[in-house]
C-alpha cells in the first residue's frame, strides 16, 4: 500500500510540477548577435523600456531553423519564449535562461499581450 501511495505521489509531481518551476515567459526582441555567454536581444519590458537580454541557451531545433551563430538574422524581430531555471553546482548556482521557441515577426507585427 505504501508503495502505491508513493508511486501516486511521484506521478502527481511529474504531472503537476511546482508552479515556480519552468514557467514559460514571452518577450519581443530584436536579435543583436551572438555574444560570449549567449545570444543577445534588445527586448521591450512591460513598461515599454528597451533592455539588452542575453539568453544562455537556445534549443538545437531552433538553431537549425534560425542559425543565430551567423549574422543573417541580426536586426530581425522575434517573439522569444523562454524558461529560467537554477543550475546548482557543488559551490555555486546560476540562473540559466533557455529559449524554447522563436517566432519571427514581420515588419510592423508585434507581440500581442
N, CA, C and O atoms as CSV, one atom per row, in Angstrom:
chain,resi,resn,atom,element,x,y,z
A,1,UNK,N,N,0.826,-1.187,0.000
A,1,UNK,CA,C,0.000,0.000,0.000
A,1,UNK,C,C,0.880,1.264,0.000
A,1,UNK,O,O,0.606,2.216,-0.731
A,2,UNK,N,N,1.935,1.262,0.825
A,2,UNK,CA,C,2.834,2.418,0.860
A,2,UNK,C,C,3.485,2.652,-0.498
A,2,UNK,O,O,3.647,3.790,-0.937
A,3,UNK,N,N,3.851,1.571,-1.144
A,3,UNK,CA,C,4.486,1.685,-2.454
A,3,UNK,C,C,3.543,2.328,-3.457
A,3,UNK,O,O,3.964,3.165,-4.255
A,4,UNK,N,N,2.277,1.948,-3.427
A,4,UNK,CA,C,1.283,2.514,-4.339
A,4,UNK,C,C,1.105,4.004,-4.062
A,4,UNK,O,O,1.058,4.804,-4.996
A,5,UNK,N,N,1.006,4.381,-2.798
A,5,UNK,CA,C,0.854,5.796,-2.443
A,5,UNK,C,C,2.078,6.607,-2.864
A,5,UNK,O,O,1.943,7.723,-3.364
A,6,UNK,N,N,3.255,6.053,-2.664
A,6,UNK,CA,C,4.488,6.730,-3.054
A,6,UNK,C,C,4.527,6.918,-4.571
A,6,UNK,O,O,4.924,7.979,-5.052
A,7,UNK,N,N,4.121,5.905,-5.319
A,7,UNK,CA,C,4.087,5.986,-6.774
A,7,UNK,C,C,3.099,7.068,-7.221
A,7,UNK,O,O,3.403,7.837,-8.133
A,8,UNK,N,N,1.938,7.135,-6.600
A,8,UNK,CA,C,0.943,8.161,-6.931
A,8,UNK,C,C,1.502,9.550,-6.638
A,8,UNK,O,O,1.301,10.477,-7.422
A,9,UNK,N,N,2.189,9.696,-5.536
A,9,UNK,CA,C,2.815,10.966,-5.174
A,9,UNK,C,C,3.839,11.384,-6.231
A,9,UNK,O,O,3.833,12.532,-6.676
A,10,UNK,N,N,4.706,10.477,-6.631
A,10,UNK,CA,C,5.715,10.793,-7.644
A,10,UNK,C,C,5.074,11.135,-8.982
A,10,UNK,O,O,5.518,12.051,-9.674
A,11,UNK,N,N,4.041,10.406,-9.341
A,11,UNK,CA,C,3.341,10.673,-10.591
A,11,UNK,C,C,2.700,12.057,-10.562
A,11,UNK,O,O,2.750,12.778,-11.558
A,12,UNK,N,N,2.104,12.435,-9.443
A,12,UNK,CA,C,1.473,13.752,-9.343
A,12,UNK,C,C,2.509,14.866,-9.454
A,12,UNK,O,O,2.219,15.919,-10.023
A,13,UNK,N,N,3.708,14.653,-8.923
A,13,UNK,CA,C,4.763,15.654,-9.067
A,13,UNK,C,C,5.183,15.801,-10.522
A,13,UNK,O,O,5.454,16.910,-10.983
A,14,UNK,N,N,5.237,14.710,-11.232
A,14,UNK,CA,C,5.620,14.760,-12.641
A,14,UNK,C,C,4.551,15.445,-13.488
A,14,UNK,O,O,4.871,16.180,-14.422
A,15,UNK,N,N,3.287,15.204,-13.161
A,15,UNK,CA,C,2.199,15.775,-13.943
A,15,UNK,C,C,1.922,17.224,-13.551
A,15,UNK,O,O,1.656,18.060,-14.415
A,16,UNK,N,N,1.981,17.523,-12.270
A,16,UNK,CA,C,1.703,18.874,-11.781
A,16,UNK,C,C,2.923,19.425,-11.060
A,16,UNK,O,O,2.942,19.459,-9.830
A,17,UNK,N,N,3.957,19.862,-11.807
A,17,UNK,CA,C,5.160,20.373,-11.150
A,17,UNK,C,C,4.873,21.656,-10.381
A,17,UNK,O,O,3.865,22.322,-10.612
A,18,UNK,N,N,5.752,21.980,-9.489
A,18,UNK,CA,C,5.652,23.199,-8.694
A,18,UNK,C,C,5.487,24.394,-9.622
A,18,UNK,O,O,6.168,24.478,-10.644
A,19,UNK,N,N,4.605,25.310,-9.287
A,19,UNK,CA,C,4.299,26.432,-10.170
A,19,UNK,C,C,5.506,27.299,-10.480
A,19,UNK,O,O,5.570,27.876,-11.566
A,20,UNK,N,N,6.453,27.412,-9.582
A,20,UNK,CA,C,7.606,28.262,-9.806
A,20,UNK,C,C,8.619,27.670,-10.759
A,20,UNK,O,O,9.553,28.358,-11.173
A,21,UNK,N,N,8.457,26.426,-11.112
A,21,UNK,CA,C,9.435,25.758,-11.951
A,21,UNK,C,C,9.078,25.925,-13.425
A,21,UNK,O,O,7.947,25.661,-13.834
A,22,UNK,N,N,10.038,26.359,-14.204
A,22,UNK,CA,C,9.945,26.356,-15.656
A,22,UNK,C,C,8.692,27.016,-16.216
A,22,UNK,O,O,8.094,26.490,-17.155
A,23,UNK,N,N,8.284,28.144,-15.667
A,23,UNK,CA,C,7.169,28.874,-16.245
A,23,UNK,C,C,7.649,29.538,-17.527
A,23,UNK,O,O,8.706,30.168,-17.551
A,24,UNK,N,N,6.875,29.395,-18.583
A,24,UNK,CA,C,7.264,29.955,-19.873
A,24,UNK,C,C,6.966,31.450,-19.873
A,24,UNK,O,O,5.861,31.878,-19.536
A,25,UNK,N,N,7.965,32.231,-20.254
A,25,UNK,CA,C,7.828,33.681,-20.362
A,25,UNK,C,C,8.007,34.058,-21.822
A,25,UNK,O,O,8.692,33.363,-22.573
A,26,UNK,N,N,7.380,35.175,-22.226
A,26,UNK,CA,C,7.489,35.652,-23.602
A,26,UNK,C,C,7.893,37.113,-23.608
A,26,UNK,O,O,7.414,37.911,-22.803
A,27,UNK,N,N,8.780,37.446,-24.527
A,27,UNK,CA,C,9.159,38.834,-24.763
A,27,UNK,C,C,9.329,39.026,-26.262
A,27,UNK,O,O,9.529,38.072,-27.013
A,28,UNK,N,N,9.244,40.269,-26.673
A,28,UNK,CA,C,9.539,40.615,-28.060
A,28,UNK,C,C,10.932,41.209,-28.079
A,28,UNK,O,O,11.268,42.037,-27.232
A,29,UNK,N,N,11.744,40.796,-29.035
A,29,UNK,CA,C,13.098,41.310,-29.073
A,29,UNK,C,C,13.712,41.300,-30.456
A,29,UNK,O,O,13.335,40.508,-31.321
A,30,UNK,N,N,14.671,42.202,-30.647
A,30,UNK,CA,C,15.435,42.296,-31.883
A,30,UNK,C,C,16.769,41.607,-31.644
A,30,UNK,O,O,17.469,41.920,-30.682
A,31,UNK,N,N,17.123,40.667,-32.518
A,31,UNK,CA,C,18.369,39.918,-32.361
A,31,UNK,C,C,19.556,40.830,-32.642
A,31,UNK,O,O,19.646,41.441,-33.707
A,32,UNK,N,N,20.467,40.913,-31.673
A,32,UNK,CA,C,21.655,41.755,-31.797
A,32,UNK,C,C,22.892,40.962,-32.199
A,32,UNK,O,O,23.833,41.520,-32.762
A,33,UNK,N,N,22.893,39.666,-31.913
A,33,UNK,CA,C,24.042,38.853,-32.288
A,33,UNK,C,C,24.456,37.906,-31.185
A,33,UNK,O,O,23.926,37.934,-30.075
A,34,UNK,N,N,25.411,37.076,-31.521
A,34,UNK,CA,C,25.971,36.094,-30.578
A,34,UNK,C,C,27.007,36.807,-29.731
A,34,UNK,O,O,27.836,37.557,-30.246
A,35,UNK,N,N,26.955,36.572,-28.443
A,35,UNK,CA,C,27.960,37.113,-27.532
A,35,UNK,C,C,28.636,35.944,-26.830
A,35,UNK,O,O,28.192,34.802,-26.944
A,36,UNK,N,N,29.690,36.226,-26.118
A,36,UNK,CA,C,30.496,35.177,-25.489
A,36,UNK,C,C,29.674,34.191,-24.665
A,36,UNK,O,O,29.904,32.983,-24.729
A,37,UNK,N,N,28.726,34.698,-23.900
A,37,UNK,CA,C,27.974,33.819,-22.999
A,37,UNK,C,C,26.535,33.565,-23.434
A,37,UNK,O,O,25.717,33.139,-22.619
A,38,UNK,N,N,26.208,33.819,-24.710
A,38,UNK,CA,C,24.851,33.530,-25.141
A,38,UNK,C,C,24.440,34.276,-26.391
A,38,UNK,O,O,25.254,34.575,-27.265
A,39,UNK,N,N,23.142,34.569,-26.450
A,39,UNK,CA,C,22.523,35.212,-27.597
A,39,UNK,C,C,21.860,36.494,-27.122
A,39,UNK,O,O,21.017,36.463,-26.226
A,40,UNK,N,N,22.232,37.615,-27.715
A,40,UNK,CA,C,21.810,38.923,-27.248
A,40,UNK,C,C,20.624,39.463,-28.054
A,40,UNK,O,O,20.624,39.441,-29.285
A,41,UNK,N,N,19.610,39.948,-27.319
A,41,UNK,CA,C,18.425,40.548,-27.918
A,41,UNK,C,C,18.139,41.868,-27.217
A,41,UNK,O,O,18.385,42.004,-26.019
A,42,UNK,N,N,17.624,42.832,-27.955
A,42,UNK,CA,C,17.113,44.069,-27.365
A,42,UNK,C,C,15.617,43.850,-27.190
A,42,UNK,O,O,14.876,43.778,-28.170
A,43,UNK,N,N,15.175,43.744,-25.940
A,43,UNK,CA,C,13.786,43.383,-25.632
A,43,UNK,C,C,13.035,44.549,-25.024
A,43,UNK,O,O,13.619,45.420,-24.380
A,44,UNK,N,N,11.718,44.550,-25.243
A,44,UNK,CA,C,10.843,45.546,-24.636
A,44,UNK,C,C,10.326,44.995,-23.321
A,44,UNK,O,O,9.815,43.876,-23.269
A,45,UNK,N,N,10.459,45.775,-22.259
A,45,UNK,CA,C,9.960,45.365,-20.953
A,45,UNK,C,C,8.483,45.710,-20.849
A,45,UNK,O,O,7.912,46.327,-21.748
A,46,UNK,N,N,7.872,45.306,-19.740
A,46,UNK,CA,C,6.448,45.578,-19.506
A,46,UNK,C,C,6.163,47.076,-19.510
A,46,UNK,O,O,5.055,47.488,-19.851
A,47,UNK,N,N,7.140,47.893,-19.137
A,47,UNK,CA,C,6.956,49.344,-19.099
A,47,UNK,C,C,7.385,50.008,-20.401
A,47,UNK,O,O,7.603,51.219,-20.440
A,48,UNK,N,N,7.508,49.210,-21.479
A,48,UNK,CA,C,7.896,49.673,-22.819
A,48,UNK,C,C,9.299,50.269,-22.863
A,48,UNK,O,O,9.608,51.061,-23.753
A,49,UNK,N,N,10.136,49.900,-21.924
A,49,UNK,CA,C,11.541,50.298,-21.977
A,49,UNK,C,C,12.313,49.206,-22.695
A,49,UNK,O,O,11.918,48.041,-22.675
A,50,UNK,N,N,13.419,49.585,-23.332
A,50,UNK,CA,C,14.242,48.598,-24.012
A,50,UNK,C,C,15.380,48.165,-23.099
A,50,UNK,O,O,15.960,48.969,-22.369
A,51,UNK,N,N,15.680,46.877,-23.161
A,51,UNK,CA,C,16.697,46.299,-22.293
A,51,UNK,C,C,17.435,45.218,-23.079
A,51,UNK,O,O,16.815,44.447,-23.811
A,52,UNK,N,N,18.749,45.162,-22.929
A,52,UNK,CA,C,19.538,44.106,-23.565
A,52,UNK,C,C,19.434,42.859,-22.696
A,52,UNK,O,O,19.738,42.892,-21.504
A,53,UNK,N,N,18.997,41.752,-23.312
A,53,UNK,CA,C,18.849,40.488,-22.604
A,53,UNK,C,C,19.709,39.454,-23.310
A,53,UNK,O,O,19.682,39.342,-24.536
A,54,UNK,N,N,20.474,38.699,-22.527
A,54,UNK,CA,C,21.295,37.630,-23.083
A,54,UNK,C,C,20.720,36.302,-22.618
A,54,UNK,O,O,20.635,36.036,-21.419
A,55,UNK,N,N,20.328,35.474,-23.576
A,55,UNK,CA,C,19.814,34.141,-23.273
A,55,UNK,C,C,20.974,33.160,-23.331
A,55,UNK,O,O,21.767,33.176,-24.272
A,56,UNK,N,N,21.067,32.306,-22.318
A,56,UNK,CA,C,22.199,31.387,-22.204
A,56,UNK,C,C,22.169,30.274,-23.243
A,56,UNK,O,O,23.200,29.915,-23.812
A,57,UNK,N,N,20.981,29.733,-23.486
A,57,UNK,CA,C,20.851,28.574,-24.364
A,57,UNK,C,C,19.659,28.737,-25.295
A,57,UNK,O,O,18.684,29.416,-24.973
A,58,UNK,N,N,19.759,28.102,-26.451
A,58,UNK,CA,C,18.647,28.029,-27.400
A,58,UNK,C,C,18.569,26.584,-27.859
A,58,UNK,O,O,19.588,25.982,-28.199
A,59,UNK,N,N,17.363,26.023,-27.872
A,59,UNK,CA,C,17.202,24.634,-28.292
A,59,UNK,C,C,17.769,24.420,-29.694
A,59,UNK,O,O,17.656,25.291,-30.556
A,60,UNK,N,N,18.377,23.260,-29.913
A,60,UNK,CA,C,19.046,22.978,-31.183
A,60,UNK,C,C,18.086,23.005,-32.373
A,60,UNK,O,O,18.489,23.389,-33.471
A,61,UNK,N,N,16.831,22.609,-32.180
A,61,UNK,CA,C,15.870,22.646,-33.292
A,61,UNK,C,C,15.605,24.079,-33.740
A,61,UNK,O,O,15.332,24.322,-34.915
A,62,UNK,N,N,15.684,25.019,-32.820
A,62,UNK,CA,C,15.512,26.437,-33.168
A,62,UNK,C,C,16.722,26.913,-33.957
A,62,UNK,O,O,16.585,27.642,-34.939
A,63,UNK,N,N,17.916,26.494,-33.520
A,63,UNK,CA,C,19.135,26.919,-34.217
A,63,UNK,C,C,19.232,26.317,-35.613
A,63,UNK,O,O,19.906,26.873,-36.481
A,64,UNK,N,N,18.564,25.184,-35.836
A,64,UNK,CA,C,18.519,24.618,-37.183
A,64,UNK,C,C,17.666,25.504,-38.094
A,64,UNK,O,O,18.006,25.705,-39.261
A,65,UNK,N,N,16.570,26.029,-37.568
A,65,UNK,CA,C,15.679,26.890,-38.353
A,65,UNK,C,C,16.236,28.305,-38.493
A,65,UNK,O,O,16.184,28.901,-39.569
A,66,UNK,N,N,16.767,28.828,-37.397
A,66,UNK,CA,C,17.345,30.171,-37.376
A,66,UNK,C,C,18.802,30.055,-36.910
A,66,UNK,O,O,19.057,30.095,-35.706
A,67,UNK,N,N,19.755,29.912,-37.822
A,67,UNK,CA,C,21.160,29.759,-37.414
A,67,UNK,C,C,21.717,31.081,-36.864
A,67,UNK,O,O,22.336,31.861,-37.587
A,68,UNK,N,N,21.483,31.304,-35.587
A,68,UNK,CA,C,21.838,32.581,-34.967
A,68,UNK,C,C,23.345,32.777,-34.785
A,68,UNK,O,O,23.781,33.866,-34.412
A,69,UNK,N,N,24.130,31.757,-35.039
A,69,UNK,CA,C,25.584,31.909,-34.964
A,69,UNK,C,C,26.123,32.659,-36.186
A,69,UNK,O,O,27.281,33.076,-36.196
A,70,UNK,N,N,25.293,32.831,-37.206
A,70,UNK,CA,C,25.676,33.624,-38.368
A,70,UNK,C,C,25.109,35.032,-38.197
A,70,UNK,O,O,24.323,35.276,-37.281
A,71,UNK,N,N,25.492,35.935,-39.051
A,71,UNK,CA,C,24.999,37.316,-38.976
A,71,UNK,C,C,23.685,37.503,-39.726
A,71,UNK,O,O,23.166,38.618,-39.785
A,72,UNK,N,N,23.145,36.440,-40.294
A,72,UNK,CA,C,21.980,36.518,-41.167
A,72,UNK,C,C,20.749,37.127,-40.493
A,72,UNK,O,O,20.002,37.854,-41.149
A,73,UNK,N,N,20.514,36.856,-39.216
A,73,UNK,CA,C,19.273,37.283,-38.545
A,73,UNK,C,C,19.447,38.503,-37.640
A,73,UNK,O,O,18.516,38.873,-36.924
A,74,UNK,N,N,20.616,39.127,-37.663
A,74,UNK,CA,C,20.825,40.330,-36.845
A,74,UNK,C,C,19.857,41.419,-37.313
A,74,UNK,O,O,19.718,41.672,-38.510
A,75,UNK,N,N,19.195,42.054,-36.351
A,75,UNK,CA,C,18.245,43.125,-36.644
A,75,UNK,C,C,16.824,42.654,-36.866
A,75,UNK,O,O,15.919,43.472,-37.029
A,76,UNK,N,N,16.610,41.322,-36.874
A,76,UNK,CA,C,15.259,40.804,-37.068
A,76,UNK,C,C,14.516,40.740,-35.740
A,76,UNK,O,O,15.107,40.530,-34.681
A,77,UNK,N,N,13.203,40.929,-35.829
A,77,UNK,CA,C,12.340,40.984,-34.657
A,77,UNK,C,C,11.695,39.612,-34.421
A,77,UNK,O,O,11.179,38.991,-35.351
A,78,UNK,N,N,11.732,39.148,-33.159
A,78,UNK,CA,C,11.208,37.835,-32.804
A,78,UNK,C,C,10.341,37.917,-31.552
A,78,UNK,O,O,10.497,38.820,-30.730
A,79,UNK,N,N,9.424,36.960,-31.423
A,79,UNK,CA,C,8.797,36.676,-30.137
A,79,UNK,C,C,9.619,35.535,-29.554
A,79,UNK,O,O,9.788,34.492,-30.186
A,80,UNK,N,N,10.119,35.737,-28.364
A,80,UNK,CA,C,11.015,34.786,-27.719
A,80,UNK,C,C,10.287,34.162,-26.539
A,80,UNK,O,O,9.905,34.866,-25.604
A,81,UNK,N,N,10.092,32.857,-26.572
A,81,UNK,CA,C,9.509,32.125,-25.444
A,81,UNK,C,C,10.657,31.420,-24.746
A,81,UNK,O,O,11.444,30.720,-25.383
A,82,UNK,N,N,10.754,31.607,-23.423
A,82,UNK,CA,C,11.897,31.044,-22.699
A,82,UNK,C,C,11.503,30.614,-21.302
A,82,UNK,O,O,10.467,31.010,-20.769
A,83,UNK,N,N,12.358,29.795,-20.731
A,83,UNK,CA,C,12.209,29.386,-19.336
A,83,UNK,C,C,13.498,29.735,-18.604
A,83,UNK,O,O,14.569,29.826,-19.204
A,84,UNK,N,N,13.373,29.925,-17.319
A,84,UNK,CA,C,14.538,30.160,-16.464
A,84,UNK,C,C,14.558,29.101,-15.382
A,84,UNK,O,O,13.523,28.769,-14.803
A,85,UNK,N,N,15.733,28.576,-15.114
A,85,UNK,CA,C,15.863,27.639,-14.002
A,85,UNK,C,C,17.247,27.799,-13.383
A,85,UNK,O,O,18.177,28.308,-14.009
A,86,UNK,N,N,17.354,27.357,-12.156
A,86,UNK,CA,C,18.620,27.452,-11.439
A,86,UNK,C,C,19.409,26.175,-11.622
A,86,UNK,O,O,18.895,25.075,-11.419
A,87,UNK,N,N,20.655,26.333,-12.005
A,87,UNK,CA,C,21.561,25.192,-12.085
A,87,UNK,C,C,22.480,25.288,-10.877
A,87,UNK,O,O,23.106,26.320,-10.632
A,88,UNK,N,N,22.548,24.205,-10.136
A,88,UNK,CA,C,23.334,24.207,-8.906
A,88,UNK,C,C,24.553,23.315,-9.091
A,88,UNK,O,O,24.439,22.156,-9.489
A,89,UNK,N,N,25.710,23.871,-8.798
A,89,UNK,CA,C,26.946,23.122,-8.774
A,89,UNK,C,C,27.368,22.964,-7.334
A,89,UNK,O,O,26.708,23.474,-6.429
A,90,UNK,N,N,28.433,22.280,-7.120
A,90,UNK,CA,C,28.892,21.993,-5.757
A,90,UNK,C,C,29.100,23.265,-4.935
A,90,UNK,O,O,28.765,23.298,-3.751
A,91,UNK,N,N,29.649,24.310,-5.555
A,91,UNK,CA,C,29.977,25.517,-4.792
A,91,UNK,C,C,29.214,26.770,-5.226
A,91,UNK,O,O,29.429,27.842,-4.659
A,92,UNK,N,N,28.331,26.660,-6.215
A,92,UNK,CA,C,27.596,27.851,-6.648
A,92,UNK,C,C,26.331,27.452,-7.409
A,92,UNK,O,O,26.097,26.278,-7.699
A,93,UNK,N,N,25.533,28.460,-7.719
A,93,UNK,CA,C,24.359,28.242,-8.553
A,93,UNK,C,C,24.228,29.426,-9.502
A,93,UNK,O,O,24.744,30.512,-9.236
A,94,UNK,N,N,23.528,29.203,-10.614
A,94,UNK,CA,C,23.360,30.254,-11.615
A,94,UNK,C,C,21.994,30.090,-12.266
A,94,UNK,O,O,21.557,28.971,-12.535
A,95,UNK,N,N,21.328,31.198,-12.514
A,95,UNK,CA,C,20.054,31.172,-13.226
A,95,UNK,C,C,20.368,31.095,-14.722
A,95,UNK,O,O,21.103,31.925,-15.256
A,96,UNK,N,N,19.807,30.100,-15.378
A,96,UNK,CA,C,20.020,29.865,-16.808
A,96,UNK,C,C,18.713,30.136,-17.544
A,96,UNK,O,O,17.655,29.652,-17.142
A,97,UNK,N,N,18.790,30.907,-18.618
A,97,UNK,CA,C,17.608,31.159,-19.441
A,97,UNK,C,C,17.762,30.406,-20.763
A,97,UNK,O,O,18.773,30.531,-21.454
A,98,UNK,N,N,16.735,29.625,-21.093
A,98,UNK,CA,C,16.763,28.790,-22.290
A,98,UNK,C,C,15.602,29.170,-23.207
A,98,UNK,O,O,14.442,29.135,-22.795
A,99,UNK,N,N,15.916,29.530,-24.446
A,99,UNK,CA,C,14.887,29.842,-25.429
A,99,UNK,C,C,14.314,28.522,-25.927
A,99,UNK,O,O,15.041,27.660,-26.421
A,100,UNK,N,N,12.992,28.376,-25.788
A,100,UNK,CA,C,12.334,27.136,-26.206
A,100,UNK,C,C,11.480,27.317,-27.466
A,100,UNK,O,O,11.033,26.341,-28.069
A,101,UNK,N,N,11.257,28.586,-27.857
A,101,UNK,CA,C,10.515,28.858,-29.090
A,101,UNK,C,C,10.916,30.237,-29.579
A,101,UNK,O,O,11.091,31.169,-28.795
A,102,UNK,N,N,11.059,30.344,-30.886
A,102,UNK,CA,C,11.412,31.612,-31.509
A,102,UNK,C,C,10.488,31.790,-32.703
A,102,UNK,O,O,10.439,30.945,-33.596
A,103,UNK,N,N,9.758,32.897,-32.709
A,103,UNK,CA,C,8.820,33.171,-33.803
A,103,UNK,C,C,9.203,34.495,-34.441
A,103,UNK,O,O,9.162,35.542,-33.794
A,104,UNK,N,N,9.573,34.443,-35.710
A,104,UNK,CA,C,9.968,35.651,-36.428
A,104,UNK,C,C,8.744,36.507,-36.710
A,104,UNK,O,O,7.714,36.008,-37.163
A,105,UNK,N,N,8.868,37.801,-36.438
A,105,UNK,CA,C,7.789,38.745,-36.703
A,105,UNK,C,C,8.055,39.486,-38.000
A,105,UNK,O,O,9.203,39.779,-38.336
A,106,UNK,N,N,7.003,39.781,-38.717
A,106,UNK,CA,C,7.105,40.573,-39.939
A,106,UNK,C,C,7.203,42.046,-39.541
A,106,UNK,O,O,6.780,42.409,-38.443
A,107,UNK,N,N,7.748,42.897,-40.404
A,107,UNK,CA,C,7.825,44.327,-40.079
A,107,UNK,C,C,6.446,44.869,-39.704
A,107,UNK,O,O,5.467,44.624,-40.409
A,108,UNK,N,N,6.372,45.588,-38.619
A,108,UNK,CA,C,5.119,46.161,-38.125
A,108,UNK,C,C,4.300,45.236,-37.244
A,108,UNK,O,O,3.346,45.673,-36.601
A,109,UNK,N,N,4.666,43.951,-37.209
A,109,UNK,CA,C,3.953,42.987,-36.370
A,109,UNK,C,C,4.565,43.020,-34.972
A,109,UNK,O,O,5.776,43.187,-34.823
A,110,UNK,N,N,3.716,42.857,-33.936
A,110,UNK,CA,C,4.203,42.905,-32.561
A,110,UNK,C,C,3.558,41.816,-31.724
A,110,UNK,O,O,2.536,41.245,-32.107
A,111,UNK,N,N,4.162,41.533,-30.580
A,111,UNK,CA,C,3.653,40.573,-29.610
A,111,UNK,C,C,2.322,41.072,-29.074
A,111,UNK,O,O,2.207,42.217,-28.636
A,112,UNK,N,N,1.317,40.202,-29.113
A,112,UNK,CA,C,0.002,40.541,-28.560
A,112,UNK,C,C,-0.043,40.051,-27.131
A,112,UNK,O,O,0.204,38.874,-26.869
A,113,UNK,N,N,-0.354,40.934,-26.209
A,113,UNK,CA,C,-0.385,40.536,-24.799
A,113,UNK,C,C,-1.779,40.536,-24.270
A,113,UNK,O,O,-1.995,40.226,-23.098
